[in-house]
Amino acid sequence: MNIGILLVMIIGGAAGLFSTLFLVISLPVVIIWKIYRKIAKGIPLTM
């Protein structure tokens, strides 16, 4: 197999993996943060 294609596959796979992990981690964190602000400070969820 061509080394260039293999490098592109590895880099592309890593980029997809990191972007997926970022979304999976950040979405619950933002939701929990907004719920905390709603309870602690009375700020609406939609702000």
C-alpha atoms as an extended CHARMM CRD file, in Angstrom:
* protein
*
        47  EXT
         1         1  MET       CA              0.0000000000        0.0000000000        0.0000000000  PROA      1               0.0000000000
         2         2  ASN       CA              1.1990000000        3.5020000000       -0.7830000000  PROA      2               0.0000000000
         3         3  ILE       CA              2.6540000000        5.2710000000        2.2760000000  PROA      3               0.0000000000
         4         4  GLY       CA              1.0630000000        8.5880000000        1.2720000000  PROA      4               0.0000000000
         5         5  ILE       CA             -2.4330000000        7.1210000000        1.1780000000  PROA      5               0.0000000000
         6         6  LEU       CA             -1.8130000000        5.3910000000        4.4980000000  PROA      6               0.0000000000
         7         7  LEU       CA             -0.7270000000        8.7030000000        6.0770000000  PROA      7               0.0000000000
         8         8  VAL       CA             -3.8070000000       10.4810000000        4.7250000000  PROA      8               0.0000000000
         9         9  MET       CA             -6.0200000000        7.6990000000        6.1180000000  PROA      9               0.0000000000
        10        10  ILE       CA             -4.4240000000        7.9380000000        9.5690000000  PROA      10              0.0000000000
        11        11  ILE       CA             -4.5840000000       11.7370000000        9.7080000000  PROA      11              0.0000000000
        12        12  GLY       CA             -8.1770000000       11.7940000000        8.4370000000  PROA      12              0.0000000000
        13        13  GLY       CA             -9.2350000000        9.1150000000       10.8910000000  PROA      13              0.0000000000
        14        14  ALA       CA             -7.6010000000       10.9560000000       13.7810000000  PROA      14              0.0000000000
        15        15  ALA       CA             -9.2950000000       14.2200000000       12.7840000000  PROA      15              0.0000000000
        16        16  GLY       CA            -12.6820000000       12.4940000000       12.6680000000  PROA      16              0.0000000000
        17        17  LEU       CA            -12.0680000000       10.7940000000       16.0030000000  PROA      17              0.0000000000
        18        18  PHE       CA            -11.0440000000       14.0140000000       17.7580000000  PROA      18              0.0000000000
        19        19  SER       CA            -13.9520000000       16.0200000000       16.3650000000  PROA      19              0.0000000000
        20        20  THR       CA            -16.3880000000       13.3010000000       17.4390000000  PROA      20              0.0000000000
        21        21  LEU       CA            -14.8890000000       13.1450000000       20.9290000000  PROA      21              0.0000000000
        22        22  PHE       CA            -15.0910000000       16.9330000000       21.2090000000  PROA      22              0.0000000000
        23        23  LEU       CA            -18.7970000000       16.9130000000       20.3550000000  PROA      23              0.0000000000
        24        24  VAL       CA            -19.5670000000       13.9700000000       22.6480000000  PROA      24              0.0000000000
        25        25  ILE       CA            -17.8400000000       15.6480000000       25.5920000000  PROA      25              0.0000000000
        26        26  SER       CA            -18.7840000000       19.2920000000       25.0340000000  PROA      26              0.0000000000
        27        27  LEU       CA            -22.5300000000       18.8790000000       24.4660000000  PROA      27              0.0000000000
        28        28  PRO       CA            -23.3180000000       17.3640000000       27.9070000000  PROA      28              0.0000000000
        29        29  VAL       CA            -20.9420000000       19.8460000000       29.5880000000  PROA      29              0.0000000000
        30        30  VAL       CA            -22.7650000000       22.8180000000       28.0430000000  PROA      30              0.0000000000
        31        31  ILE       CA            -26.1690000000       21.3940000000       28.9770000000  PROA      31              0.0000000000
        32        32  ILE       CA            -25.0880000000       20.7670000000       32.5900000000  PROA      32              0.0000000000
        33        33  TRP       CA            -23.5400000000       24.2690000000       32.7550000000  PROA      33              0.0000000000
        34        34  LYS       CA            -26.7720000000       25.8700000000       31.5360000000  PROA      34              0.0000000000
        35        35  ILE       CA            -28.8630000000       23.8970000000       34.0520000000  PROA      35              0.0000000000
        36        36  TYR       CA            -26.4790000000       24.9410000000       36.8300000000  PROA      36              0.0000000000
        37        37  ARG       CA            -26.7870000000       28.6090000000       35.8260000000  PROA      37              0.0000000000
        38        38  LYS       CA            -30.5860000000       28.2770000000       35.7400000000  PROA      38              0.0000000000
        39        39  ILE       CA            -30.6630000000       26.8600000000       39.2730000000  PROA      39              0.0000000000
        40        40  ALA       CA            -27.9060000000       28.9840000000       40.8360000000  PROA      40              0.0000000000
        41        41  LYS       CA            -28.4560000000       32.3650000000       39.2030000000  PROA      41              0.0000000000
        42        42  GLY       CA            -31.8960000000       32.1960000000       37.6170000000  PROA      42              0.0000000000
        43        43  ILE       CA            -30.5330000000       32.8310000000       34.1100000000  PROA      43              0.0000000000
        44        44  PRO       CA            -32.8350000000       31.4880000000       31.3510000000  PROA      44              0.0000000000
        45        45  LEU       CA            -31.6350000000       28.3750000000       29.5150000000  PROA      45              0.0000000000
        46        46  THR       CA            -31.9020000000       30.0890000000       26.1560000000  PROA      46              0.0000000000
        47        47  MET       CA            -29.2740000000       32.7590000000       26.8690000000  PROA      47              0.0000000000
